[in-house]
Amino acid sequence: MQKNIIKLVITLFSISLLAGCASHYGAAKIVSQPAGAEVINLDDGSVIGVTPLTTWWKDSNDSRQYIALRIKKPGFEEKISHFWLSMRHKSESSARENPQLVEMILTEKK
């Protein structure tokens, strides 16, 4: 009986700890002039997509996340953008519905 009570207390304690680890989401709508530029996440080198695009991030610790991106398009100079993304949403869908706008203007190569 006492072992069952201890197991129950440990289980409830574990659940309460996990409930406190809520995830936060943020999204960015990335546009470029001209459109059609490849977007690369400098954190891990992954290709996110081609502009215009909306993408999202998830974080369990912070209310803001530092994002570094490179965009490139043939015939234009590569551009790097750094920005703080607000992680204010409680779900991915909410973040995607209200993305932070990131605009980049590319310069033609000479």
Residue pairs with C-beta under 8 A, 6 or more apart in sequence:
21 60
22 60
22 90
23 58
23 59
23 60
23 90
24 58
24 59
24 60
24 62
24 63
24 87
24 88
24 89
24 90
25 56
25 57
25 58
25 59
25 87
25 89
25 90
25 91
25 92
25 94
25 95
26 56
26 57
26 59
26 65
26 85
26 86
26 87
26 88
26 89
26 95
26 100
27 54
27 55
27 56
27 57
27 85
27 89
27 92
27 95
27 96
27 98
27 99
27 100
28 54
28 55
28 56
28 67
28 83
28 85
28 99
28 100
28 101
28 102
29 52
29 53
29 54
29 99
29 100
29 101
29 102
30 39
30 48
30 51
30 52
30 53
30 54
30 55
30 69
30 71
30 102
30 104
31 51
31 52
31 101
31 102
31 103
31 104
32 51
32 52
32 71
32 73
32 103
32 104
32 105
32 106
33 103
33 104
33 105
33 106
34 73
34 76
34 106
35 51
35 52
36 50
36 51
36 73
37 50
37 51
37 71
37 72
37 73
37 76
37 104
37 106
38 47
38 49
38 50
38 71
38 72
38 73
39 47
39 48
39 49
39 50
39 51
39 53
39 55
39 69
39 70
39 71
40 46
40 47
40 48
40 69
40 70
40 71
40 72
41 47
41 48
41 67
41 68
41 69
42 68
42 69
42 70
42 80
43 67
43 68
48 55
48 69
49 55
51 71
51 104
54 96
54 99
56 92
56 95
56 96
56 99
57 65
57 67
57 85
57 87
58 92
59 65
59 87
62 87
63 86
63 87
63 88
64 84
64 85
64 86
64 87
65 84
65 85
65 87
66 82
66 83
66 84
66 85
67 82
67 83
67 84
67 85
68 80
68 81
68 82
69 80
69 81
69 82
69 102
70 78
70 79
70 80
70 81
71 78
71 79
71 80
71 81
71 104
71 106
72 78
72 79
73 106
75 108
75 109
76 106
76 107
76 108
76 109
77 106
77 107
77 108
77 109
79 104
79 106
79 107
81 102
81 104
83 100
83 102
85 100
86 100
89 95
89 98
